C-alpha cells in the first residue's frame, strides 16, 4: 500500500527519491548516480509538498538510511525536550517543530533548546495561548494590516515582514492583542520551510507616522522577540522614514541589543530602501512594485474554521503560572534549593554575583500594560510618575461620583477638607499572590492626601484586616507618605461615608501597632483593622540585620491568623482569606522585599526549599518593578540565611558577614 504523504512527526524525502527506492529495493547509490548513503536527507522537503515520511523509508530499508548531522541534531534536540514533556505529562514535540527551532540556530542543539524555552516563556508571559483569530479583538487586529507578511521574498529567499507604524494607535489598541497578532502572523511565516531555511527580513515603515503612533514598550518587546525568542533567522531590520524624534527612543532600545543584532538594524530614508531590497520585493509606497491593500491583505492568513490546534498550547498552558486557574503563582518550582544549596549558592556567587542576578531580573520588561495608571485623569493619583500600576492586576474601586468630604476630629477640634471629585475606579494598588495563596497581599504606594479616601474605600471593599507600613512619613527630608489614619487614641477621621477611629496604640521596639475601627455609615457596619508601622528600616539601604524584620513578619502573620479565625466561617476555608495591605512609599521596594521574604520563608518552613529568583520574577508580573535595588534583592538572601541559622537549619558557625565584602 502506498504510504501516507503527511505524517507530522517525521522528516520527508522527495517523491523522486522515494520512487527510485520503491522501484528497486537495492542500495540507493546504485540507482541514483552521485547520491551517497548519507545524502538522503539533502532531499528533505516540508509538507504539504508531495513527499514521503523518511520513517517509512527507514522501516522498509533499515540498513540504507544514515542520519546526517542535521538529523542527528534533531534527534538529540527531541530527546532533550521530550524528557521535559514526559516528566510533566505534556505531548511530545514533533520532528517538524524541532527542525524549525534548529534551523533558526543553524542546528546548534544547545542554542536551539535555549530558543525553544525562550519562545515558550515569552508566549507564557504575554499570554499568547489558545489564539482565536476568528474572534474579536484578535481578528480586527490581524485585519488592521499594521503587520503583515508579503507574498514575495528577497533575493536570498527570506520572507519579508512589514509593520506599518502609521496604522498603529496605542490609545485604541491593547498591547497584549497586538503581540498576539504579531505572533500569529510570524508563526504563519515560519510554517514555510523556505522561511525556516532563508530567514526573515523585518521592515518597520515609519513613513507618515508621528509620535502618537509610537509605543516604546511595544518596540522593546518586538525587538526582544526577534533577537532571541522566535524560531526564525533574523536577516536584517530596516527602519524606513524615521522622524527626527525617533533617535531618542531608538537609542534606548538599542542599549538592549547585542552588537551582532544591532549591526543588522539599519535606519533608512525612503529613497534608500531600494539599495537594500529590489523593487520587486517592496510595496508601492516604499518605491516597489508590490501592490498591497493593507485593509484586506491579511484575510488570507485567517485559518479555516476547523483549523488544527496549536501544538504549543498544551506546553504553554502547562507552564503558565497557576494564577490563571485562580491559584497562586508562588508554588514550588523545579529549581527550588534546599537551605544548604542556597548557602553554597550564595557563597559561590558572592555578593557581586547576586547583584548580577538581580540585574537579569531588572532588565526584563514588565509583563502587561499601564493604560489606566497613565491615563490623564489618573496621573495625579500616582505618587511617582515612574511607578505605574499594571492593568492586569490592579485593584479596582467601586465607581462613585460627587465630592468627598474629609473631616478630621480630635476632641472638640474638627475641620472639613473638600476631597477630589471621585469618578474613577483607579488606585495605585496591585493584587499580589502569596505562597500557595492567590491575592494574599495588596501592594500599594504610600497614600497621598488626594487618595486617602480611595485607600480606605479599598480597605473596606477588600475586607482587609491588617495593614503593613514599612516607611516613616518623612525620610531624609523628603515626604514618603501622608498621615492617612488618626494617630492618637479616640481621634477619628471621616472620609465621606467611612469613619476611621483610633482605638489604641502599642509602641514596640521596632514597630508601632494601632487598632483602628472603620465605620461604614451607609451600610451601618463596623470592622476592626490592625495597622502596623515598621520603624527599623533606615532612610537609605536595608537593615544591617534581618532579625527585627523577621520578628515583625511573624507578628504580622500571627495577627492575620488571629483576625481571620475571629471571622468564623472564613477560617474554615468557606471564603478566601482577605489580603494584607502592604505599602512603603512607592509600593515596590520595601513592599516587594517584605512580600518576597514572607513567600520564601513560608515555602522554606513547609518544604525546606525555596527559589528567590523565581519568587521575585513572578512577583514582578503582578506588582511591576517590585524590589527596586540590588541591595534589597541581596537582603532577601541574607535574611533567609539569617532565619535558617536562628532556626537551626544551618550551622551557626558559618559567617554571614564574610559575604558582605565579597
Buried (B, 14 or more C-beta within 10 A) or exposed (E): EEBEBEBEBBBBBBBEBBEBBBEEEEEBEEBBEEBEEEBBBEBBBBBEEEBBBBBBBBEBBEEBBBBBEBBBBBBBBBEBBBEBBEEEEBEBBBBBBBBBBBBBBEBBBEBBBBBBBBBBEBBBBBBBBEBEBEEEBBBEBBBBBBBBBBEBBBEEEBBBBBBBBBBBEBEEBBBBBBBBBBBBBBBBBBEBBBBBBBBBBBBBBBBEBEEEBBBEBBBBBBBBBBBBBBBBBBBBBBBBBBBEEBEEBBEEBEEBBEEEBBEBBBBBEBEBBBEBBEBEBBBEBBBBEBEBEBEEBBEEBBEEEEEEEBBBBBBBBBBBBBBEEEBBBBBBBEEBBBBEEBBEBBBEBBBEBBBEBBEEBBEEEBBBBBBBBBEEEBEEBBBEEEBBBBBBBBBBBEEBEEEBBBBBBBEEEEEEEEBBEBEBBBBBBBBBBBBBBBBBBBBBBBBBEBBBBBBBBBBBEBBBBBBBBBBBBEBEEEEBBBEBBBEEEEBBBBBBBBBBBBBEBEEBEBBBBBBBBBBBEEEEEEBEBBBBBBBBBEEEEBBEEBBBBBBBBEBBBEBBEEBBEEBEEBBEEEEEBBBBBBBBBBBBBBBBBBBBBBBBBBBBEEEBBBBBBBBBBBBBBBBBBBBBBBBBBBBBBBBBBBBBBBEEBBEEEEEBEEBEEE
